Amino acid sequence: MIRLDEDALICDLAETYNILDYKKLALNELAIFACGLRDDSRIKLKMSENILSPNQLLLAGIQDRLSLLVYSKTKDAEKGINYPKLILDNMENKINGFTSGEDFMKERERIMKEGKNAN
């Protein structure tokens, strides 16, 4: 965990156990605390190569199904037009994380332009 992302581990230990300096712990204590972190902790998400927690994925799936249910009752659905954009499809294709605030702002601007063009 330390080699993968020491900062994420430090944040998780501080948030969960109020451990601010893990180097003062015995190795076996550190291992116990690290294993006890929630599955949606920063370091465990990074270890599993997931960006979103299982709960976030579930909520996105619920939103997608609700959107499809509502859409199915519209005149657009009868004509097969204006199919709703699904959150999970968008996430699977586009979420890679950002390496800087500038990258985030560029992606945000691109998404905002897409939204304006869709209306």
DSSP file (Angstrom, degrees, kcal/mol; ACC not computed):
  #  RESIDUE AA STRUCTURE BP1 BP2  ACC     N-H-->O    O-->H-N    N-H-->O    O-->H-N    TCO  KAPPA ALPHA  PHI   PSI    X-CA   Y-CA   Z-CA
    1    1 A M     >        0   0    0      0, 0.0     4,-2.5     0, 0.0     8,-0.2   0.000 360.0 360.0 360.0 -40.8    0.0    0.0    0.0
    2    2 A I  H  >  +     0   0    0      1,-0.2     4,-0.7     2,-0.2     5,-0.1   0.922 360.0  46.1 -63.8 -43.2    2.8    2.4    0.9
    3    3 A R  H  4 S+     0   0    0      2,-0.2    -1,-0.2     1,-0.2     3,-0.2   0.870 112.6  51.3 -67.0 -35.7    4.5    1.8   -2.5
    4    4 A L  H  4 S-     0   0    0      1,-0.2    -2,-0.2     2,-0.1    -1,-0.2   0.954 138.6 -21.6 -68.4 -51.2    1.3    2.1   -4.4
    5    5 A D  H  X  -     0   0    0     -4,-2.5     4,-2.0     1,-0.1    -1,-0.2  -0.534  57.2-178.8-164.4  88.1    0.2    5.5   -2.9
    6    6 A E  H  X S+     0   0    0     -4,-0.7     4,-2.7     1,-0.2     5,-0.2   0.876  86.1  55.6 -60.2 -39.8    1.6    6.5    0.4
    7    7 A D  H  > S+     0   0    0      1,-0.2     4,-2.5     2,-0.2    -1,-0.2   0.903 107.1  49.3 -62.3 -41.3   -0.4    9.8    0.5
    8    8 A A  H  > S+     0   0    0      2,-0.2     4,-2.5     1,-0.2    35,-0.4   0.913 112.0  48.9 -63.8 -42.1   -3.7    7.9    0.1
    9    9 A L  H  X S+     0   0    0     -4,-2.0     4,-2.7    -8,-0.2     5,-0.2   0.918 110.6  50.5 -63.7 -43.2   -2.8    5.5    2.9
   10   10 A I  H  X S+     0   0    0     -4,-2.7     4,-2.5     2,-0.2     5,-0.2   0.931 111.7  48.0 -60.3 -46.4   -1.8    8.4    5.1
   11   11 A C  H  X S+     0   0    0     -4,-2.5     4,-2.8     1,-0.2     5,-0.2   0.922 112.9  48.3 -60.6 -44.5   -5.2   10.2    4.4
   12   12 A D  H  X S+     0   0    0     -4,-2.5     4,-2.7     2,-0.2     5,-0.4   0.910 112.4  47.6 -64.8 -42.4   -7.1    7.0    5.1
   13   13 A L  H  X>S+     0   0    0     -4,-2.7     4,-2.2     2,-0.2     6,-1.6   0.898 114.7  46.8 -65.8 -39.4   -5.3    6.2    8.3
   14   14 A A  H  X5S+     0   0    0     -4,-2.5     4,-1.1     4,-0.3    -2,-0.2   0.922 116.0  44.7 -67.0 -43.8   -5.8    9.8    9.5
   15   15 A E  H  <5S+     0   0    0     -4,-2.8    -2,-0.2    -5,-0.2    -1,-0.2   0.910 123.7  33.3 -67.1 -43.2   -9.5    9.8    8.5
   16   16 A T  H  <5S+     0   0    0     -4,-2.7    -3,-0.2    -5,-0.2    -2,-0.2   0.905 138.6  11.7 -83.4 -44.1  -10.4    6.4    9.9
   17   17 A Y  H  <5S-     0   0    0     -4,-2.2    -3,-0.2    -5,-0.4    -2,-0.2   0.409  92.5-117.1-118.4   0.0   -8.1    6.1   13.0
   18   18 A N     << +     0   0    0     -4,-1.1     2,-0.8    -5,-0.5    -4,-0.3   0.831  60.2 154.0  60.0  33.0   -6.7    9.5   13.6
   19   19 A I        +     0   0    0     -6,-1.6    -1,-0.2     1,-0.2     3,-0.2  -0.844  16.0 172.7 -92.5 112.1   -3.2    8.1   12.9
   20   20 A L  S    S+     0   0    0     -2,-0.8     2,-0.4     1,-0.3    -1,-0.2   0.704  72.1  35.0 -95.3 -22.3   -1.1   11.0   11.7
   21   21 A D    >   +     0   0    0      1,-0.1     3,-1.6    -8,-0.1    -1,-0.3  -0.794  60.1 179.2-134.5  92.5    2.3    9.3   11.6
   22   22 A Y  G >  S+     0   0    0     -2,-0.4     3,-1.7     1,-0.3    -1,-0.1   0.720  75.1  74.9 -66.6 -20.1    2.0    5.7   10.7
   23   23 A K  G 3  S+     0   0    0      1,-0.3    -1,-0.3     7,-0.0     4,-0.1   0.674  86.8  62.8 -68.9 -15.6    5.8    5.3   10.9
   24   24 A K  G <  S+     0   0    0     -3,-1.6    -1,-0.3     2,-0.1     2,-0.2   0.592  89.9  89.6 -82.3 -10.5    5.5    5.3   14.7
   25   25 A L  S <  S-     0   0    0     -3,-1.7     2,-0.1    -4,-0.2    -3,-0.0  -0.522  87.0-106.4 -85.9 152.5    3.4    2.1   14.6
   26   26 A A     >  -     0   0    0     -2,-0.2     4,-2.5     1,-0.1     3,-0.2  -0.464  36.0-113.2 -68.3 151.5    4.8   -1.4   14.8
   27   27 A L  H  > S+     0   0    0      1,-0.2     4,-2.4     2,-0.2     5,-0.2   0.886 116.5  50.4 -58.4 -42.4    4.6   -3.1   11.4
   28   28 A N  H  > S+     0   0    0      2,-0.2     4,-1.9     1,-0.2    -1,-0.2   0.869 110.5  50.4 -67.6 -33.8    2.0   -5.6   12.5
   29   29 A E  H  > S+     0   0    0     -3,-0.2     4,-2.6     2,-0.2     5,-0.2   0.926 110.3  49.8 -65.9 -44.3   -0.2   -2.8   14.0
   30   30 A L  H  X S+     0   0    0     -4,-2.5     4,-2.8     1,-0.2    -2,-0.2   0.910 109.8  51.3 -59.6 -42.5    0.0   -0.9   10.7
   31   31 A A  H  X S+     0   0    0     -4,-2.4     4,-2.4    -5,-0.2    -1,-0.2   0.902 109.9  49.5 -62.7 -41.1   -0.9   -4.0    8.8
   32   32 A I  H  X S+     0   0    0     -4,-1.9     4,-1.5     2,-0.2    -2,-0.2   0.933 113.7  45.3 -63.5 -46.5   -4.0   -4.5   11.0
   33   33 A F  H  < S+     0   0    0     -4,-2.6     4,-0.3     1,-0.2    -2,-0.2   0.915 113.1  50.4 -64.2 -42.0   -5.1   -0.9   10.6
   34   34 A A  H >< S+     0   0    0     -4,-2.8     3,-1.1     1,-0.2    -2,-0.2   0.905 110.8  48.4 -64.5 -41.4   -4.5   -1.0    6.8
   35   35 A C  H 3< S+     0   0    0     -4,-2.4    -1,-0.2     1,-0.2    -2,-0.2   0.802 106.7  59.0 -67.8 -27.4   -6.5   -4.2    6.4
   36   36 A G  T 3< S+     0   0    0     -4,-1.5    -1,-0.2    -5,-0.2    -2,-0.2   0.478  79.0 116.4 -81.9  -1.9   -9.3   -2.8    8.5
   37   37 A L  S <  S-     0   0    0     -3,-1.1   -24,-0.0    -4,-0.3    -3,-0.0  -0.341  77.4 -94.8 -65.5 149.3   -9.9    0.2    6.2
   38   38 A R    >   -     0   0    0      1,-0.1     3,-1.7     2,-0.1     6,-0.3  -0.185  29.9-115.1 -59.6 155.4  -13.2    0.4    4.4
   39   39 A D  T 3  S+     0   0    0      1,-0.3    -1,-0.1    -3,-0.1    -2,-0.1   0.736 117.2  53.7 -66.0 -21.6  -13.5   -1.1    0.9
   40   40 A D  T 3  S+     0   0    0      4,-0.1    -1,-0.3    13,-0.1    13,-0.1   0.181  81.2 124.3 -99.6  18.6  -14.2    2.4   -0.4
   41   41 A S  S <> S-     0   0    0     -3,-1.7     4,-2.5     1,-0.1     5,-0.3  -0.366  75.9-108.8 -70.8 159.3  -11.1    4.0    1.2
   42   42 A R  H  > S+     0   0    0    -34,-0.2     4,-2.2     1,-0.2     5,-0.2   0.918 116.5  45.4 -55.8 -47.8   -8.7    5.8   -1.2
   43   43 A I  H  > S+     0   0    0    -35,-0.4     4,-2.5     1,-0.2    -1,-0.2   0.888 112.9  48.8 -70.2 -38.2   -6.0    3.1   -1.0
   44   44 A K  H  > S+     0   0    0     -6,-0.3     4,-2.0     2,-0.2    -1,-0.2   0.879 111.2  50.5 -70.8 -35.4   -8.3    0.2   -1.4
   45   45 A L  H  <>S+     0   0    0     -4,-2.5     5,-2.4     2,-0.2     4,-0.3   0.912 112.5  47.7 -63.4 -40.7  -10.1    1.8   -4.4
   46   46 A K  H ><5S+     0   0    0     -4,-2.2     3,-1.0    -5,-0.3    -2,-0.2   0.902 109.9  52.2 -67.2 -39.7   -6.7    2.4   -5.9
   47   47 A M  H 3<5S+     0   0    0     -4,-2.5    -1,-0.2     1,-0.3    -2,-0.2   0.877 112.7  44.7 -63.2 -36.6   -5.5   -1.2   -5.2
   48   48 A S  T 3<5S-     0   0    0     -4,-2.0    -1,-0.3    -5,-0.1    -2,-0.2   0.449 111.6-123.5 -86.7   0.5   -8.6   -2.5   -7.0
   49   49 A E  T < 5 +     0   0    0     -3,-1.0     2,-0.3    -4,-0.3    -3,-0.2   0.766  66.6 136.2  61.2  28.5   -8.2    0.0   -9.8
   50   50 A N      < -     0   0    0     -5,-2.4    -1,-0.2    -6,-0.2    -2,-0.1  -0.804  42.7-166.4-101.9 147.5  -11.6    1.4   -9.2
   51   51 A I  S    S+     0   0    0     -2,-0.3     2,-0.3    -3,-0.1    -1,-0.1   0.728  75.5  49.0 -98.9 -30.6  -12.4    5.1   -9.2
   52   52 A L  S    S-     0   0    0     -7,-0.1    -1,-0.1     1,-0.0     0, 0.0  -0.828  84.7-116.2-113.1 149.4  -15.8    4.8   -7.7
   53   53 A S     >  -     0   0    0     -2,-0.3     4,-2.3     1,-0.1     5,-0.2  -0.346  34.0-106.5 -73.6 161.3  -17.0    2.9   -4.7
   54   54 A P  H  > S+     0   0    0      0, 0.0     4,-2.3     0, 0.0     5,-0.2   0.879 122.2  54.0 -56.1 -37.5  -19.5    0.1   -5.0
   55   55 A N  H  > S+     0   0    0      2,-0.2     4,-2.6     1,-0.2     5,-0.2   0.904 107.2  49.8 -64.5 -40.8  -22.2    2.4   -3.6
   56   56 A Q  H  > S+     0   0    0      2,-0.2     4,-2.2     1,-0.2    -1,-0.2   0.901 111.4  48.9 -65.0 -40.1  -21.5    5.1   -6.1
   57   57 A L  H  X S+     0   0    0     -4,-2.3     4,-2.2     2,-0.2    -2,-0.2   0.902 111.1  50.4 -65.2 -40.1  -21.7    2.5   -8.9
   58   58 A L  H  X S+     0   0    0     -4,-2.3     4,-2.4    -5,-0.2    -2,-0.2   0.926 110.5  48.9 -63.3 -44.8  -25.0    1.2   -7.5
   59   59 A L  H  X S+     0   0    0     -4,-2.6     4,-2.5     1,-0.2    -2,-0.2   0.897 110.5  50.9 -62.7 -39.9  -26.5    4.7   -7.3
   60   60 A A  H  X S+     0   0    0     -4,-2.2     4,-2.4     1,-0.2    27,-0.3   0.907 110.2  50.3 -63.9 -40.3  -25.4    5.5  -10.9
   61   61 A G  H  X S+     0   0    0     -4,-2.2     4,-2.4     2,-0.2    -2,-0.2   0.898 109.6  50.3 -63.6 -40.7  -27.1    2.2  -12.0
   62   62 A I  H  X S+     0   0    0     -4,-2.4     4,-2.5     2,-0.2    -2,-0.2   0.928 110.5  50.0 -62.3 -44.8  -30.3    3.1  -10.2
   63   63 A Q  H  X S+     0   0    0     -4,-2.5     4,-2.5     1,-0.2    -2,-0.2   0.910 110.1  50.9 -60.2 -42.9  -30.3    6.6  -11.8
   64   64 A D  H  X S+     0   0    0     -4,-2.4     4,-2.3     1,-0.2    -1,-0.2   0.927 111.1  47.4 -61.8 -45.2  -29.8    5.0  -15.2
   65   65 A R  H  X S+     0   0    0     -4,-2.4     4,-2.3     1,-0.2    -1,-0.2   0.899 112.0  50.1 -64.6 -40.0  -32.7    2.6  -14.8
   66   66 A L  H  X S+     0   0    0     -4,-2.5     4,-2.6     2,-0.2     5,-0.2   0.916 109.6  51.4 -64.2 -42.3  -34.9    5.3  -13.5
   67   67 A S  H  X S+     0   0    0     -4,-2.5     4,-2.7     1,-0.2    -2,-0.2   0.912 111.3  47.9 -60.2 -42.4  -34.0    7.5  -16.5
   68   68 A L  H  X S+     0   0    0     -4,-2.3     4,-2.3     2,-0.2    -1,-0.2   0.886 110.8  51.3 -66.9 -38.5  -34.8    4.6  -18.9
   69   69 A L  H  X S+     0   0    0     -4,-2.3     4,-0.5     2,-0.2    -2,-0.2   0.935 113.8  43.2 -63.3 -46.4  -38.1    4.0  -17.1
   70   70 A V  H >< S+     0   0    0     -4,-2.6     3,-1.3     1,-0.2    -2,-0.2   0.927 113.8  51.8 -64.3 -44.6  -39.2    7.6  -17.4
   71   71 A Y  H >< S+     0   0    0     -4,-2.7     3,-2.2     1,-0.3     6,-0.5   0.872  99.8  63.8 -59.3 -38.6  -37.9    7.8  -21.0
   72   72 A S  H 3< S+     0   0    0     -4,-2.3    -1,-0.3     1,-0.3    -2,-0.2   0.704  99.6  54.8 -62.9 -17.7  -40.0    4.7  -22.0
   73   73 A K  T << S+     0   0    0     -3,-1.3    -1,-0.3    -4,-0.5     2,-0.2   0.317  94.1  92.4 -96.4   7.8  -43.2    6.6  -21.2
   74   74 A T  S <> S-     0   0    0     -3,-2.2     4,-1.2     1,-0.1     3,-0.1  -0.562  82.4-119.8-101.9 165.1  -42.4    9.5  -23.5
   75   75 A K  H  > S+     0   0    0      1,-0.2     4,-1.6     2,-0.2     5,-0.2   0.815 113.4  63.1 -68.2 -31.1  -43.3   10.3  -27.1
   76   76 A D  H  >>S+     0   0    0      1,-0.2     5,-2.5     2,-0.2     4,-1.0   0.892 100.3  52.7 -60.3 -38.4  -39.6   10.4  -27.9
   77   77 A A  H  45S+     0   0    0     -6,-0.5     3,-0.3     1,-0.2    -1,-0.2   0.886 104.9  54.7 -64.7 -38.1  -39.3    6.7  -26.9
   78   78 A E  H  <5S+     0   0    0     -4,-1.2    -1,-0.2     1,-0.2    -2,-0.2   0.861 115.1  39.9 -61.8 -34.8  -42.1    5.8  -29.3
   79   79 A K  H  <5S-     0   0    0     -4,-1.6    -1,-0.2     2,-0.1    -2,-0.2   0.558 111.3-122.6 -90.1 -10.3  -40.1    7.5  -32.1
   80   80 A G  T  <5 +     0   0    0     -4,-1.0     2,-0.3    -3,-0.3    -3,-0.2   0.818  68.5 125.6  72.8  31.3  -36.8    6.1  -30.8
   81   81 A I      < +     0   0    0     -5,-2.5    -1,-0.3     1,-0.2    -2,-0.1  -0.778  52.6  24.8-119.4 165.2  -35.2    9.6  -30.5
   82   82 A N  S    S-     0   0    0     -2,-0.3    -1,-0.2     1,-0.2    -5,-0.1   0.854  72.3-168.3  52.8  43.4  -33.4   11.5  -27.7
   83   83 A Y        -     0   0    0     -3,-0.2    -1,-0.2     1,-0.1   -15,-0.1  -0.375  29.1-104.2 -58.3 135.5  -32.4    8.4  -25.9
   84   84 A P        -     0   0    0      0, 0.0     2,-0.4     0, 0.0    -1,-0.1  -0.304  29.1-112.9 -67.5 147.4  -31.1    9.4  -22.4
   85   85 A K        -     0   0    0     -3,-0.1     2,-0.4     4,-0.0   -18,-0.0  -0.667  32.7-135.9 -77.2 130.2  -27.4    9.5  -21.7
   86   86 A L     >  -     0   0    0     -2,-0.4     4,-1.9     1,-0.1     5,-0.2  -0.744   2.5-144.8 -94.4 134.9  -26.5    6.8  -19.2
   87   87 A I  H  > S+     0   0    0     -2,-0.4     4,-2.7   -27,-0.3     5,-0.2   0.922  98.4  50.8 -63.3 -47.1  -24.2    7.6  -16.4
   88   88 A L  H  > S+     0   0    0    -28,-0.3     4,-2.7     1,-0.2     5,-0.2   0.882 108.7  51.7 -63.9 -37.7  -22.5    4.2  -16.2
   89   89 A D  H  > S+     0   0    0      1,-0.2     4,-1.6     2,-0.2    -1,-0.2   0.927 112.2  47.1 -61.5 -43.1  -21.8    4.1  -20.0
   90   90 A N  H  X S+     0   0    0     -4,-1.9     4,-1.9     1,-0.2     5,-0.3   0.899 113.2  48.7 -64.7 -41.7  -20.2    7.5  -19.7
   91   91 A M  H  X S+     0   0    0     -4,-2.7     4,-2.1     1,-0.2    -2,-0.2   0.933 109.3  50.8 -65.9 -46.7  -18.1    6.5  -16.6
   92   92 A E  H  < S+     0   0    0     -4,-2.7    -1,-0.2     1,-0.2    -2,-0.2   0.852 118.3  38.8 -61.5 -34.5  -16.9    3.3  -18.2
   93   93 A N  H  < S+     0   0    0     -4,-1.6    -1,-0.2    -5,-0.2    -2,-0.2   0.772 128.7  23.5 -87.3 -26.8  -15.7    5.1  -21.3
   94   94 A K  H  < S+     0   0    0     -4,-1.9     2,-0.7    -5,-0.2    -3,-0.2   0.640  85.0 102.5-122.0 -15.8  -14.3    8.3  -19.9
   95   95 A I     <  +     0   0    0     -4,-2.1   -44,-0.1    -5,-0.3     3,-0.1  -0.630  26.3 133.6 -83.4 115.6  -13.3    8.1  -16.3
   96   96 A N        -     0   0    0     -2,-0.7    -1,-0.2     1,-0.2     2,-0.1   0.346  64.4-113.7-129.5  -5.8   -9.5    7.9  -15.9
   97   97 A G        -     0   0    0     -3,-0.2     2,-0.4     7,-0.0    -1,-0.2  -0.213  30.8 -89.6  89.0 172.3   -9.0   10.5  -13.2
   98   98 A F        -     0   0    0      1,-0.1     3,-0.1    -2,-0.1    -3,-0.0  -0.959  15.6-158.7-125.4 141.4   -7.2   13.7  -13.6
   99   99 A T  S    S+     0   0    0     -2,-0.4     2,-0.3     1,-0.2    -1,-0.1   0.605  79.9  10.3 -92.5 -12.8   -3.5   14.5  -13.0
  100  100 A S  S  > S-     0   0    0      1,-0.1     4,-1.7     0, 0.0    -1,-0.2  -0.979  75.1-106.8-155.8 165.9   -4.0   18.2  -12.4
  101  101 A G  H  > S+     0   0    0     -2,-0.3     4,-2.4     1,-0.2     5,-0.2   0.835 118.8  58.9 -63.6 -32.9   -6.7   20.8  -11.9
  102  102 A E  H  > S+     0   0    0      2,-0.2     4,-2.1     1,-0.2    -1,-0.2   0.901 103.6  50.3 -64.6 -41.7   -6.1   22.0  -15.4
  103  103 A D  H  > S+     0   0    0      1,-0.2     4,-2.2     2,-0.2    -1,-0.2   0.908 110.4  50.9 -61.6 -41.8   -7.0   18.6  -16.8
  104  104 A F  H  X S+     0   0    0     -4,-1.7     4,-2.6     1,-0.2    -2,-0.2   0.930 109.6  49.2 -60.4 -46.5  -10.2   18.7  -14.8
  105  105 A M  H  X S+     0   0    0     -4,-2.4     4,-2.4     1,-0.2    -1,-0.2   0.873 109.7  51.9 -64.8 -37.4  -11.1   22.1  -16.0
  106  106 A K  H  X S+     0   0    0     -4,-2.1     4,-2.1     2,-0.2    -1,-0.2   0.929 112.7  44.7 -63.3 -45.1  -10.5   21.1  -19.7
  107  107 A E  H  X S+     0   0    0     -4,-2.2     4,-2.4     2,-0.2    -2,-0.2   0.896 112.2  52.6 -66.6 -39.6  -12.8   18.0  -19.3
  108  108 A R  H  X S+     0   0    0     -4,-2.6     4,-2.5     1,-0.2    -2,-0.2   0.926 109.8  48.5 -60.0 -46.0  -15.4   20.1  -17.4
  109  109 A E  H  X S+     0   0    0     -4,-2.4     4,-2.2     2,-0.2    -1,-0.2   0.898 110.4  51.3 -62.4 -41.7  -15.4   22.6  -20.3
  110  110 A R  H  X S+     0   0    0     -4,-2.1     4,-2.2     1,-0.2    -1,-0.2   0.924 111.8  46.9 -61.6 -44.7  -15.8   19.9  -22.9
  111  111 A I  H  X S+     0   0    0     -4,-2.4     4,-2.3     1,-0.2    -2,-0.2   0.897 110.2  52.8 -65.0 -40.4  -18.7   18.3  -21.0
  112  112 A M  H  X S+     0   0    0     -4,-2.5     4,-1.9     1,-0.2    -1,-0.2   0.905 109.8  48.7 -62.4 -41.2  -20.4   21.7  -20.6
  113  113 A K  H  X S+     0   0    0     -4,-2.2     4,-2.2     2,-0.2    -1,-0.2   0.900 109.3  52.7 -65.4 -40.7  -20.1   22.4  -24.4
  114  114 A E  H  X S+     0   0    0     -4,-2.2     4,-1.6     1,-0.2    -2,-0.2   0.914 108.6  50.9 -59.3 -43.2  -21.6   18.9  -25.1
  115  115 A G  H  X S+     0   0    0     -4,-2.3     4,-1.1     1,-0.2    -1,-0.2   0.889 109.9  48.7 -63.2 -40.8  -24.5   19.7  -22.9
  116  116 A K  H  < S+     0   0    0     -4,-1.9     3,-0.3     1,-0.2    -1,-0.2   0.880 111.0  50.7 -67.9 -36.8  -25.2   23.0  -24.6
  117  117 A N  H  < S+     0   0    0     -4,-2.2    -1,-0.2     1,-0.2    -2,-0.2   0.791 104.8  58.0 -71.1 -26.8  -25.0   21.4  -28.0
  118  118 A A  H  <        0   0    0     -4,-1.6    -1,-0.2     1,-0.2    -2,-0.2   0.800 360.0 360.0 -73.7 -28.5  -27.5   18.6  -27.0
  119  119 A N     <        0   0    0     -4,-1.1    -1,-0.2    -3,-0.3    -2,-0.2   0.468 360.0 360.0 -83.8 360.0  -30.2   21.2  -26.1
